[in-house]
């Protein structure tokens, strides 16, 4: 279970007991984040299949709309593999509130992926 560091984006992954913690830090402002995020997610999913997952975006400084598309793919893969997931973000940061509005709406249709705002 590898963490990821590309340009200004860091995704830290840590296992504790039956939980996996994924923390996003820095900035995701690449024109094509799918080129590295999508392969990363498809490699990670089989490794975390028997765990619950907590994804924390609270300390992420910025992400563009291209990143949102990759996160939607991640949510779809997690739900498809029945990985109980909780995603958190900071609703007090304007860009996070705006970016996560679409993700929150998509979450309503998923059984295993839930979203909360701090």
C-alpha positions in Angstrom: 0.0 0.0 0.0 1.9 2.9 -1.4 1.5 6.6 -0.8 1.7 8.9 -3.8 3.7 12.1 -4.4 3.4 13.8 -7.7 4.3 17.5 -8.3 2.5 19.4 -5.5 0.1 16.6 -4.6 0.7 14.0 -1.8 -1.7 11.2 -0.9 -0.6 9.5 2.3 -2.0 6.1 3.0 -1.7 4.4 6.3 -3.2 1.1 7.7 -4.3 0.9 11.3 -6.0 -2.4 12.2 -9.0 -2.9 10.0 -9.0 0.7 8.7 -7.1 2.5 5.9 -6.5 6.2 6.2 -5.9 8.2 3.0 -5.0 11.9 3.5 -4.7 14.3 0.6 -2.2 17.2 1.0 -0.9 20.0 -1.2 -2.4 20.9 -4.5 -3.9 18.9 -7.4 -3.7 21.3 -10.3 -2.3 19.1 -13.1 -4.1 19.4 -16.5 -4.4 15.6 -16.6 -4.4 14.1 -13.1 -6.2 11.0 -14.4 -2.9 9.9 -16.0 -1.5 9.1 -12.6 -4.5 9.1 -10.2 -6.6 6.5 -12.1 -3.8 3.9 -12.3 -3.0 4.6 -8.6 -6.6 4.0 -7.6 -7.0 0.8 -9.6 -3.8 -0.6 -8.1 -4.8 0.5 -4.5 -8.4 -0.9 -4.6 -7.5 -4.6 -4.5 -5.1 -3.9 -1.6 -7.7 -2.3 0.6 -10.6 -4.6 -0.3 -11.0 -6.1 3.2 -10.7 -2.8 5.1 -12.8 0.2 5.7 -11.4 3.5 4.3 -11.4 7.1 5.5 -10.4 9.7 2.9 -9.5 13.1 4.3 -9.4 16.1 2.0 -9.4 18.7 4.9 -5.8 19.8 4.4 -5.8 19.8 0.6 -5.0 23.3 -0.5 -6.6 23.1 -3.9 -7.9 20.7 -6.6 -9.1 21.5 -10.1 -12.2 20.1 -11.8 -10.1 17.4 -13.6 -9.2 16.0 -10.2 -12.9 15.8 -9.2 -13.5 13.5 -12.2 -10.8 11.1 -10.9 -12.3 11.2 -7.4 -15.6 10.2 -8.9 -13.9 7.2 -10.4 -12.4 6.3 -7.1 -15.8 6.6 -5.4 -17.3 4.3 -8.1 -14.6 1.7 -7.7 -14.9 1.7 -3.9 -18.6 1.3 -4.1 -18.4 -1.4 -6.7 -16.0 -3.4 -4.5 -18.2 -2.8 -1.4 -15.5 -0.9 0.5 -17.1 1.0 3.3 -15.7 4.5 2.9 -16.1 7.9 4.6 -14.9 11.0 2.8 -14.4 14.2 4.7 -13.7 17.8 3.6 -13.8 21.3 5.0 -17.1 23.0 4.2 -15.7 26.3 5.5 -13.2 26.5 2.7 -15.1 27.9 -0.3 -13.4 26.0 -3.1 -13.8 22.7 -1.1 -17.5 23.4 -0.5 -18.0 24.1 -4.2 -15.9 21.2 -5.5 -17.4 18.6 -3.1 -21.0 19.6 -3.9 -21.0 17.5 -7.1 -19.2 14.6 -5.2 -21.7 14.8 -2.4 -24.6 14.5 -4.9 -22.9 11.5 -6.5 -22.5 9.9 -3.1 -26.2 9.9 -2.5 -26.5 7.1 -5.1 -23.8 5.0 -3.5 -24.3 2.3 -0.8 -20.8 2.1 0.5 -19.4 5.6 0.1 -20.5 8.4 2.5 -19.4 12.0 2.8 -19.1 14.3 5.8 -17.9 17.9 6.2 -16.0 19.3 9.1 
